[in-house]
Amino acid sequence: MTSIRHNSAAAGDQVLDAAREVILAVGVRRTTLTDVARRAGLSRMTIYRRWPDVRGLVADLMTREWVRVADGFATEDPVTAAVATVRALRGHPLWRKIVEVDPELLLPYLLRRRGASHRAMLALVESAIVRGQGAGTVRAGEAARLSAAVLLTAQSFLLSGSTMLGPLTEDDLDAELTALLERYLRP
């Protein structure tokens, strides 16, 4: 059973890796499951069994990529982790491609629903907040509520920060995000 799950996970990563390559080459709108299958060296039916459409595949890819970035900072305090994650995502090739070519893909997650990426990020932030509360470096409060506010704040800096570049630099934005989160979370 374990080897079946491992093979399934490996095949899933193979497909997600192929999807990432195709999207980086042509953007989301021009990506097809056929192109992904060809790039992955798999049959279309293998992919269709797990992802009936490109939208689901892209959602899973975004979750994998964003969580990988955030996981890299998961042991940091919540302020450092949030700011580092925003900075890393800002430069992430898939994030940049989506924002530059297919930004409308992000709208449902900004306006209508919480996706798997949001849930995963909230869990990471909440865990950091609980650890910080235990260490006395984060103020008391409901961790889920604090996590939501941190995620919304960080998300705004990620999504809209570039509109403030010119007089400000990315370093300036990171410093301001740090100041906001420090004042919000510290006891």
C-alpha positions in Angstrom: 0.0 0.0 0.0 2.8 2.4 0.8 4.5 1.9 -2.5 1.2 2.5 -4.3 0.8 5.8 -2.5 4.4 6.7 -3.1 4.1 5.9 -6.8 0.9 8.0 -6.9 2.6 10.9 -5.2 5.6 10.7 -7.5 3.3 10.6 -10.5 1.4 13.6 -9.1 4.6 15.5 -8.6 5.7 14.5 -12.1 2.4 16.0 -13.5 2.7 19.1 -11.3 6.3 19.6 -12.5 5.2 19.3 -16.1 2.4 21.7 -15.5 4.8 24.2 -14.0 7.0 24.0 -17.0 4.2 24.4 -19.5 2.7 27.3 -17.6 6.0 29.1 -17.3 6.4 28.7 -21.1 2.9 29.7 -22.3 0.8 30.9 -19.3 -2.2 29.3 -17.7 -4.8 30.2 -20.4 -2.7 28.5 -23.1 -2.0 25.4 -21.0 -3.8 22.2 -21.9 -3.9 18.9 -20.1 -2.6 17.4 -23.4 0.4 19.6 -23.3 1.0 18.7 -19.6 0.6 15.0 -20.4 3.1 15.2 -23.2 5.6 17.1 -21.1 5.2 14.6 -18.2 5.5 11.6 -20.6 2.1 10.2 -19.4 -1.2 9.5 -21.1 -3.9 12.1 -21.0 -6.2 9.6 -19.3 -3.7 9.3 -16.4 -3.9 13.0 -15.9 -7.7 13.2 -16.4 -8.3 10.7 -13.7 -6.9 13.0 -11.1 -7.5 16.4 -12.7 -10.5 16.7 -15.0 -9.5 20.2 -16.1 -6.6 22.6 -16.1 -8.2 24.8 -13.4 -7.9 22.0 -10.8 -4.4 21.1 -11.9 -3.3 24.7 -11.6 -4.9 25.1 -8.2 -3.0 22.1 -6.9 0.2 23.4 -8.5 -0.2 26.8 -6.8 -0.9 25.2 -3.4 2.2 23.0 -3.8 4.4 25.9 -4.8 3.2 28.5 -2.3 3.3 26.0 0.6 6.8 24.9 -0.4 7.9 28.6 -0.2 6.1 29.2 3.2 7.4 25.9 4.6 10.9 27.2 4.2 10.2 29.8 6.8 7.8 27.8 9.0 10.2 27.6 12.0 10.7 31.4 12.1 8.6 33.7 14.2 5.4 34.7 12.5 6.6 38.2 11.5 9.8 37.0 10.0 8.0 34.1 8.3 5.3 36.3 6.8 7.7 38.9 5.5 10.1 36.3 4.1 7.3 34.4 2.4 6.0 37.6 0.8 9.5 38.4 -0.5 10.1 34.9 -1.8 6.7 34.7 -3.5 7.2 38.1 -5.1 10.2 36.6 -6.9 8.8 33.1 -7.5 8.7 32.4 -11.3 5.2 30.8 -11.2 3.8 33.7 -9.2 5.3 36.2 -11.5 4.0 34.4 -14.6 0.5 34.3 -13.2 0.5 37.9 -12.1 1.9 39.1 -15.4 0.0 36.9 -17.8 -3.1 35.5 -16.1 -3.9 37.7 -13.0 -7.6 37.0 -13.3 -6.9 33.4 -12.1 -6.3 34.9 -8.6 -9.6 36.8 -8.4 -11.8 33.9 -7.1 -9.3 33.4 -4.2 -9.3 37.1 -3.4 -13.0 37.8 -3.7 -15.1 34.7 -3.3 -13.5 31.8 -1.6 -10.7 30.4 0.4 -8.7 27.9 -1.5 -6.4 25.1 -0.4 -3.4 27.5 -0.5 -5.2 29.8 1.9 -6.0 26.9 4.3 -2.4 25.7 4.2 -1.0 29.2 4.8 -3.4 29.8 7.6 -2.4 26.6 9.3 1.3 27.6 9.0 0.7 31.1 10.4 -1.5 29.8 13.2 1.2 27.3 14.2 3.8 30.0 14.3 1.4 32.2 16.3 0.7 29.4 18.8 4.5 28.8 19.2 5.1 32.5 19.6 2.3 32.8 22.3 3.9 29.9 24.1 7.3 31.6 24.0 5.8 34.9 25.1 6.7 36.7 21.9 3.2 37.0 20.4 0.3 38.6 22.3 -2.6 36.7 23.7 -5.6 36.2 21.4 -7.4 33.6 19.4 -4.7 32.2 17.1 -7.1 31.6 14.2 -8.2 35.3 14.3 -4.7 36.6 14.5 -3.6 34.3 11.7 -6.4 35.5 9.4 -5.3 39.1 10.0 -1.7 38.3 9.3 -2.5 36.5 6.1 -4.7 39.3 4.8 -2.1 41.9 5.6 0.7 39.9 4.0 -1.5 39.1 1.0 -2.1 42.8 0.4 1.6 43.5 0.3 2.2 40.6 -2.1 -0.6 41.5 -4.5 -0.6 45.3 -4.4 2.9 46.1 -3.3 4.1 46.6 -6.8 1.7 49.5 -7.2 3.7 51.4 -4.6 7.1 50.8 -6.2 8.7 54.0 -7.5 9.1 56.1 -4.6 9.3 53.0 -2.4 11.5 49.9 -2.9 10.7 46.3 -2.1 13.0 46.6 0.9 10.9 49.6 2.1 7.7 47.6 1.7 9.2 44.7 3.6 10.2 47.1 6.4 6.7 48.5 6.6 5.1 45.1 6.6 7.5 44.1 9.4 6.5 47.2 11.4 2.8 46.5 10.9 3.0 42.9 11.9 5.4 43.6 14.8 3.0 46.1 16.3 0.0 43.9 15.7 1.4 40.7 17.2 3.9 41.7 19.9 2.7 41.6 23.6 
